[in-house]
Amino acid sequence: MSSIPAIAILSVMDRYDDYYRSTPEVFGSAPNQILVEHAGLIDPSSTTLEIACGQGRNSFFLARNGMTVHALDQSVEAVRQVKAVAEKEGLAIRTIHSGFADLRPEAAGYGAILVFGLIPDLKRDDVAALVTTVEKVLAPKGLLFITAFGTWDPAFENHQREWTEDSENSFCSLDGVVRTYLEPGELVALFPGLEVIHFWEGLGPEHRHGDGPPERHGLAEAVFRRK
């Protein structure tokens, strides 16, 4: 997250550490549905990278199905929890405590990359850096699974009205929380060199974060393949 001041990064990471420490399964235990539906396309002999793995639900799904995963997160607590489950179950998961900008690719690149729920937390410059990282580390014929929030999200107008606009459709709260929204079709436009396998935009399912209130997000989701 290169464009966020260091003090803001520490604040956001501390917030996530506290949340993960106090709340089991913040984002639920089930893997993302587009991963379930398209996991069969991943080369089982390759390594998958999950960027911003959180508490590991998607990494666990792949590893429990015999795949090798590198699970990366800037949260110390997230990495600790994923590592503990992987060691307990004997899963082929290597945890990496790092931001994506410092990532070094596998020799042959990653056969799949998962980026679920990260784009909303990034400023625009960091979204561009994420695209660069994906292009650098994704193997030929590799798959990218990715989601974002769109401007049709129910919270968009509140953030537009109450937070400070940092760049186009990207807002920042007084305590350093970032929320970035993409325009319709923008997720696909971020990766013009990749083949679109799946793309959908709309309102996602109702869910809760921990014991919080029910909510729905304006969601864009895609599966890409490197040509």
C-alpha positions in Angstrom: 0.0 0.0 0.0 2.7 2.4 -1.1 0.6 5.6 -1.2 -0.8 5.4 2.4 1.3 7.1 5.0 3.1 4.7 7.3 1.1 5.8 10.4 -2.1 5.0 8.5 -0.8 1.5 7.5 0.0 0.7 11.1 -3.5 1.9 12.2 -5.3 -0.2 9.6 -3.2 -3.3 10.2 -3.7 -2.9 14.0 -7.4 -2.7 13.4 -7.4 -5.9 11.3 -5.2 -7.7 13.9 -7.7 -6.8 16.7 -10.6 -7.8 14.6 -9.2 -11.2 13.6 -8.0 -11.8 17.2 -11.5 -11.1 18.7 -13.8 -12.5 16.0 -13.6 -16.0 14.5 -14.5 -16.2 10.8 -14.9 -12.5 10.3 -15.8 -13.1 6.6 -17.4 -16.5 7.2 -15.9 -20.0 6.7 -17.1 -20.8 3.2 -14.8 -20.0 0.3 -15.8 -17.5 -2.3 -18.4 -18.9 -4.7 -16.5 -18.0 -7.9 -13.6 -20.0 -6.5 -15.7 -23.0 -5.8 -17.3 -22.8 -9.3 -14.0 -22.4 -11.2 -11.3 -24.1 -9.1 -11.3 -27.0 -11.5 -9.6 -24.8 -14.0 -6.5 -24.3 -11.8 -3.5 -26.5 -12.8 -3.2 -28.8 -9.7 0.5 -29.1 -10.2 1.0 -25.3 -9.8 1.1 -23.0 -6.8 -1.7 -20.6 -6.0 -1.1 -17.2 -4.4 -3.8 -15.6 -2.2 -3.1 -11.9 -1.7 -4.8 -10.6 1.5 -5.7 -14.1 2.7 -7.4 -12.9 5.9 -8.3 -15.9 8.1 -7.7 -18.3 5.2 -11.1 -19.6 4.1 -10.1 -19.6 0.4 -6.6 -20.9 0.9 -8.0 -23.7 3.1 -10.5 -24.7 0.5 -7.8 -25.2 -2.2 -5.3 -26.8 0.2 -7.9 -29.2 1.5 -8.5 -30.2 -2.1 -4.8 -31.1 -2.6 -3.4 -27.8 -3.9 -0.3 -25.9 -2.9 -1.0 -22.3 -1.7 1.0 -19.3 -0.7 -1.1 -17.2 1.7 0.0 -13.6 2.0 -1.3 -10.9 4.3 0.0 -7.8 6.1 -1.8 -8.7 9.3 0.4 -10.6 11.7 -2.7 -12.1 13.3 -4.1 -13.3 10.0 -0.8 -15.0 9.1 -0.6 -16.6 12.6 -4.1 -18.0 12.4 -3.7 -19.4 8.9 -0.3 -21.0 9.8 -1.8 -22.6 12.9 -4.6 -24.3 10.9 -2.3 -25.3 8.1 0.1 -27.0 10.6 -2.7 -28.7 12.5 -4.2 -30.2 9.3 -1.0 -30.8 7.5 -2.0 -28.5 4.6 0.4 -27.4 1.9 0.1 -23.7 2.8 3.1 -21.4 3.1 2.2 -18.2 4.9 3.9 -14.9 4.0 3.7 -11.8 6.2 4.1 -9.1 3.6 2.4 -6.6 1.3 1.9 -7.5 -2.3 4.3 -4.8 -3.6 7.3 -6.6 -2.1 6.3 -10.0 -3.5 8.8 -12.0 -5.5 7.3 -14.5 -8.0 7.8 -18.3 -8.0 10.3 -19.3 -10.7 7.5 -20.3 -13.1 5.0 -17.8 -11.8 1.8 -18.6 -9.9 -0.8 -20.9 -11.6 -3.6 -18.9 -9.9 -3.9 -15.7 -7.9 -6.8 -14.9 -5.6 -7.6 -11.3 -4.7 -10.9 -11.3 -2.7 -12.0 -8.1 -0.9 -8.7 -6.2 -1.2 -9.5 -3.6 -3.9 -12.0 -1.7 -1.7 -9.3 -1.1 0.9 -6.8 0.3 -1.6 -6.2 3.8 -2.8 -6.2 4.3 -6.6 -2.4 4.3 -6.8 -2.3 1.0 -4.9 -4.9 -0.6 -7.2 -2.5 0.2 -10.1 0.4 -1.3 -8.1 -1.7 -4.4 -7.5 -2.3 -4.8 -11.3 1.4 -4.5 -11.9 2.1 -7.2 -9.3 -0.4 -9.6 -10.8 1.1 -9.1 -14.3 4.5 -9.8 -12.8 3.8 -13.0 -10.9 1.0 -14.7 -12.9 2.2 -17.6 -14.9 1.3 -18.2 -18.6 -2.2 -19.6 -18.7 -2.5 -18.7 -15.1 -5.9 -17.7 -13.6 -6.8 -14.5 -11.7 -9.8 -14.6 -9.3 -10.7 -11.1 -8.2 -13.5 -9.0 -6.6 -14.2 -5.3 -6.1 -17.0 -3.0 -4.9 -18.9 -0.9 -7.4 -20.4 2.5 -7.4 -23.8 0.8 -7.1 -22.9 -0.3 -3.6 -25.5 0.8 -1.0 -22.7 2.5 1.0 -21.2 4.5 -1.9 -23.3 7.6 -1.5 -22.7 7.8 2.3 -18.9 7.6 1.8 -19.2 10.1 -1.1 -21.0 12.5 1.2 -19.3 11.9 4.6 -15.6 11.0 3.8 -12.9 12.9 2.0 -12.5 12.0 -1.7 -8.8 11.0 -2.3 -9.2 10.3 -6.0 -12.0 9.2 -8.4 -14.6 7.2 -6.4 -12.0 6.6 -3.6 -12.7 8.0 -0.1 -10.8 8.2 3.2 -12.2 8.5 6.7 -10.5 10.7 9.4 -9.0 7.6 11.0 -7.4 6.3 7.7 -9.9 3.8 6.5 -10.1 3.7 2.7 -13.0 2.7 0.5 -12.6 2.6 -3.3 -15.4 1.8 -5.7 -15.1 0.8 -9.4 -17.4 2.0 -12.2 -19.4 -0.6 -14.1 -17.0 -2.6 -16.3 -13.9 -1.1 -14.7 -12.7 -4.4 -13.2 -12.4 -5.9 -16.6 -10.7 -2.7 -17.9 -8.0 -3.0 -15.3 -6.7 -6.2 -17.0 -7.0 -5.7 -20.8 -4.4 -8.3 -21.6 -6.2 -11.1 -19.8 -8.9 -13.4 -21.2 -12.3 -13.0 -19.4 -13.5 -16.4 -18.2 -16.3 -15.1 -15.9 -17.6 -11.6 -15.1 -20.5 -10.5 -13.1 -21.7 -7.3 -11.5 -24.7 -6.8 -9.1 -25.7 -6.9 -5.5 -24.0 -9.6 -3.6 -25.7 -11.9 -1.0 -26.7 -10.6 2.4 -24.1 -11.5 5.0 -22.6 -10.5 8.3 -19.0 -9.6 9.4 -18.7 -11.4 12.7 -21.7 -10.4 14.8 -22.2 -7.2 12.9 -25.5 -6.2 11.2 -26.6 -7.8 7.9 -25.2 -6.0 4.9 -25.0 -6.4 1.1 -22.3 -5.0 -1.3 -22.4 -3.8 -4.8 -20.1 -6.4 -6.2 -18.0 -6.9 -9.3 -16.3 -10.3 -9.7 -14.2 -11.8 -12.4 -12.1 -14.8 -13.3 -9.3 -14.1 -15.9 -6.8 -16.3 -17.7 -3.4 -15.1 -19.0 -3.3 -15.7 -22.7 
